[in-house]
Amino acid sequence: MVECVRFAPEHLEGVLRLCIAEEWPSFPADPERALRILTAPGVTTVVAVEDGNVLGFAELFSDGELQAYLATMAVDAARRGAGIGRALVRAALGLAGAERVDLLSEDHAVDFYRTFPMFEKPGFRLYPFHRSPDEQF
């Protein structure tokens, strides 16, 4: 049975495995930093586990009252479509205490997020450290 629980340090290896599978290098590049991020104040991280195996995770930033931002979410590719992603979003939002969630999505996940009650709005992710020398931030 799949359970969504608050992230604990013993889940880090499973989270890193999911990030590697998604080709997301930031967390695997520095596991100690990843642990600090996933447990930082204002961050709610939940994992979906079954028999001790991490099947998915969600990292949510929140003010604890109104606003939340879903920063990262991944579900094992072999287990997608079974409700794990939806359970992760609900669990993270419930623990964070916010009323709404904003997010950016990879193209392949857009249809999943459209299954939630939502409004679509344009969004941007700014990368001030990934610029040419002649660009200003």
KAJO-V514454 format. One record per helix or strand. SS is the DSSP state (H for helix, E for strand). FROM is the first residue (numbers start at 1). TO is the last residue. Records with the same first field share a line. If there is no record, write none. Layout:
SS: FROM-TO / FROM-TO
This chain:
E: 3-6 / 43-50 / 53-62 / 67-75 / 100-103
H: 9-22 / 25-29 / 31-38 / 77-79 / 84-96 / 107-113
